[in-house]
C-alpha cells in the first residue's frame, strides 16, 4: 500500500517528503515543478507497542511496519487539460492507494504562493476540481465501450457499466466519489477503473512553527472542510521536520522538548495514513525478532498469516493469540499460557489491531 503526497506547487510537499524519509537530496528550489519525477520512499511507522513487547521478549532485532510514500509534483489549475505538467502527474496519483494532500496553512512572504495568496480552501478546491475533471474525462472515454459490452448480457460487464453510470452522475453533481456510497462489489469496480476522487484523502496542514498544534484559523478551515468530506487532518510543520531530520537522536529529542512535542511529525502522520488506508498491525514476537505486520482492517487469521508467507495462508491450521496487556500482566508467553489467556483461533477469526500471534500451518 502506498500514499501519494500531492498539493499545489510551493506548499511544502517535497520538504515534508525529504524530512519524513530522511532524504539526503538537496533542498528543493523555491519555484514550481522542482519535482520532475515522483520520488519514492519507504518510512517506518513508529509504534510504541513494539518497545513494550521487547521489554518482556528481548529480540535480536525489531522490525516496524513500513509505509511507502510517493512525492508527486505540484498540480496547478488546468492540469486536467495539460496545464503545468498536466496529466503526466495526474496519472501518478492514479497509481497510489491514498492521497495525502499538503495544504499550506502559514504565511511567509519569502515563499511564493502560486495562487497569489494563502487560502487553504481555494487550494483544496483547485486540487479537487482537477481530479474530478480528470475522472469525468476517464468516464466519458470509457463509458460508451462499457455500455456496449453490457449489452452482451455478461454479469460483470453490466455491473461495470452500471457503476460507471453511477459514478458519472455523482461526479457531474460536483461531489468527489469518496463521498458516494458503494457496495463492496461496486468498490472493486471503481478501484479497477482507477478513479482518483474515490481514493481516501488525508489533509496534511503545513503549519508555522508558532502553530504546531494546528489551532490557527487556517487549519480550522481545513478541518471544517474535511469533516464534511469524509477526511481527516494532521497538522505538521515541514520546516521543523526538515530541521529535526538533520539532528542526531539526542539533539532531536532536545529540540522536540523545547517546542513541546513528544515525537516528530512522522508518528501522527503515519498513524493517520494507516487509518486512512484502512490498515492495522499485528505482531509476531520471539528471540530472533519482534515485528509488526500490516493487514487491512477486517482481515481474517489466514489472510494475516499470508502476509508472512503464502504457504502460511494455504496451509493454515490455527492461530495462537494474546494481547500486549496479557504480556505486561503475566511477563512471559509461558505464564500467559499457564494462566489460560493464550487463545486458539480458527480460520474465521477476524484479527484485532495489536494482536500478538503464532500461526500453525501444514503444507
Buried (B, 14 or more C-beta within 10 A) or exposed (E): BBBBBBBBBBBBBBBBBBBBBEBEEEEBEEEBBBBEEBBEBEBBBBBEBBEBBBEBBEBEEBBBBEBBBBBBBBBBBBBBEEEBBBBBBBBBBBEBBBBBBBBBBBEEEEBEBBBEEBBBEEBBEBBBBBBBBBBBBBBEEBBEEBBEBBEEEEEEBBBBBBBBBBBBEBBEEEBBBBEBEBEEEBEBBBEEBBBBBBBBBBBBBBBBEEBBEBEBEBBBBBBEBBEEBEBBBBBBBBBBBBBBBEEEEEEBBEBBEEEEBEEBBBBBBBBBBBBBBEBBBBBBBEEEBBBBBBBBBEBBBBBBBBBBEEEBBEBBEBBBBBBBEBBEEBEEBEBBEEEEBBBEBEBEBEBEEBBBBBBEBEE
